[in-house]
Amino acid sequence: MCGRFTLLSNEVDILSEFGLEHHIKNYTPRYNVAPGQNVLAIIHDGKEKRAGYMK
């Protein structure tokens, strides 16, 4: 099992779906996300939701 996936949503749709207010830094849709690469994640830090990259 390779664990690859795609993330093809545009930034506006992601911001709307998750109720985010701030631009997602360096976001581009990706066809072939592989294990070990940075992946867009939505977190709640106790005050607000925000998007960023995690490995």
N, C-alpha and C positions, 0 to 999 in steps of 0.2 A: 504494500500500500504506500503510495508516494506522498499523499497529503497535499497535493497541489490544488489550487482553486483559482477562480477569476473574481475580479472586483471591477465591474464595468459601469456601475452607476456614476452619473455625473455629480459634481460637487453640490449643485443646487438641490438635487433630489436628496442627497445625504443630509444636508443641513436642514431641510424641511422635515424629513422623516424622523430625525432624532431631536428636533427642536433646538438646534445649535444656532448661536448668534454670530460666531466668529468664523472667518475664512479658514479653510484647512490648508496649512502651509505645505507647499510642494506636492499637492494632490494631483495625480493623474490616474485615470482608469488603467488597470493592468490585466492582461489576458492570462498570464502564467505566473502566479504567485507561488513560490516554492518554499519549503521548510528552510528556516535559517535567514530568510529575508525579513526586512522590516515590513510590518503590516499595519494598516490603518486600524485604530481602535478608538472606541468611544468610551470615555470613563466619566464618572461623577465624583468630583473631588470633595464632596460634602457641601459645596455651595452651588456649583453649576456643572452642567455637562460640558465636556470639551473633547476635541478630537486631536489625536497625535499618533505617532508611530511607535510600535513596540516590536521587539524581536522575541 
